[in-house]
Amino acid sequence: MTNDGSSAEVLAERLSHLFETVNPPYTAGEVAEVINVRAGAEIMSAVHLSQWQAGQGSDPSHSQLLAIARFFEVDIGYLGYDGADWYPLRRQFDTEYRF
């Protein structure tokens, strides 16, 4: 991973920080399982989370980013995405996947 400030790099750094500092610590599998149960559908896997944490893999969808942010109780902007896009997506996500 290069230090170019890309969205993938920011996401990787922020996910690593969240996984390292959250108490109790969770595995990618545990986070994915909770997110999927809350969503009532399989919207991500442990593999996705591990790839994003390593700065690899396909770009996450807004629904996936929002679910991660909600799990870790952070704003979606913390994950490296503009907060201006967050609020309409939050309403859409809340309607689709009521937590």
C-alpha positions as CSV (number, residue, x, y, z in Angstrom):
1,M,0.0,0.0,0.0
2,T,1.4,3.4,-1.0
3,N,1.1,6.5,1.1
4,D,-0.9,8.5,-1.4
5,G,-3.9,9.5,0.7
6,S,-6.3,7.5,-1.5
7,S,-9.7,6.6,-0.2
8,A,-8.6,2.9,0.0
9,E,-5.6,3.9,2.1
10,V,-7.6,6.1,4.4
11,L,-10.2,3.4,4.9
12,A,-7.4,0.8,5.6
13,E,-5.8,3.0,8.2
14,R,-9.1,3.9,9.9
15,L,-10.3,0.3,9.9
16,S,-7.0,-0.9,11.4
17,H,-7.3,1.8,14.1
18,L,-10.8,0.8,14.9
19,F,-10.0,-2.9,15.1
20,E,-6.9,-2.2,17.3
21,T,-8.6,0.2,19.7
22,V,-12.2,-1.1,20.1
23,N,-12.7,-2.9,23.4
24,P,-13.5,-5.7,23.5
25,P,-11.5,-6.5,20.4
26,Y,-13.5,-8.1,17.5
27,T,-12.4,-10.2,14.6
28,A,-13.4,-9.3,11.0
29,G,-15.7,-12.4,11.1
30,E,-17.5,-11.2,14.2
31,V,-18.0,-7.7,12.8
32,A,-19.3,-9.0,9.5
33,E,-21.7,-11.4,11.4
34,V,-23.1,-8.6,13.5
35,I,-23.5,-6.3,10.6
36,N,-25.3,-9.0,8.5
37,V,-27.6,-9.9,11.4
38,R,-28.5,-6.2,11.9
39,A,-29.1,-5.8,8.1
40,G,-31.1,-8.9,7.8
41,A,-29.1,-9.8,4.8
42,E,-25.5,-10.7,3.9
43,I,-24.0,-7.4,2.9
44,M,-20.4,-8.1,3.7
45,S,-18.0,-10.8,4.7
46,A,-14.9,-11.2,6.9
47,V,-12.9,-11.4,3.6
48,H,-14.2,-7.9,2.5
49,L,-13.3,-6.4,5.9
50,S,-9.8,-8.0,5.8
51,Q,-9.2,-6.8,2.3
52,W,-10.3,-3.2,3.0
53,Q,-8.2,-3.2,6.1
54,A,-5.2,-4.2,3.9
55,G,-6.1,-1.5,1.3
56,Q,-7.1,-4.1,-1.2
57,G,-10.2,-5.5,-2.8
58,S,-13.1,-3.8,-4.5
59,D,-14.4,-0.5,-3.2
60,P,-17.1,-0.8,-0.5
61,S,-20.6,0.3,-1.2
62,H,-22.1,3.2,0.7
63,S,-24.4,0.7,2.5
64,Q,-21.3,-1.3,3.6
65,L,-19.5,1.8,4.8
66,L,-22.5,3.0,6.7
67,A,-22.9,-0.4,8.3
68,I,-19.2,-0.4,9.4
69,A,-19.5,3.1,10.7
70,R,-22.6,2.2,12.7
71,F,-21.0,-0.9,14.1
72,F,-18.0,1.1,15.4
73,E,-20.2,4.1,16.3
74,V,-18.3,6.5,14.1
75,D,-19.4,9.0,11.4
76,I,-19.0,7.6,7.9
77,G,-16.7,10.6,7.3
78,Y,-14.2,9.0,9.6
79,L,-13.8,6.2,7.2
80,G,-12.5,8.6,4.6
81,Y,-15.7,9.5,2.7
82,D,-17.3,12.9,2.5
83,G,-19.9,13.6,5.1
84,A,-22.0,15.5,2.7
85,D,-23.0,12.3,1.0
86,W,-23.8,10.6,4.3
87,Y,-27.2,11.9,5.4
88,P,-29.3,10.9,2.4
89,L,-27.6,7.5,2.4
90,R,-28.3,7.1,6.1
91,R,-32.0,7.7,5.6
92,Q,-32.0,5.2,2.7
93,F,-30.0,2.6,4.7
94,D,-32.2,3.1,7.8
95,T,-35.3,2.4,5.7
96,E,-33.8,-0.7,4.1
97,Y,-32.0,-2.2,7.1
98,R,-33.7,-0.9,10.3
99,F,-31.4,-1.5,13.2
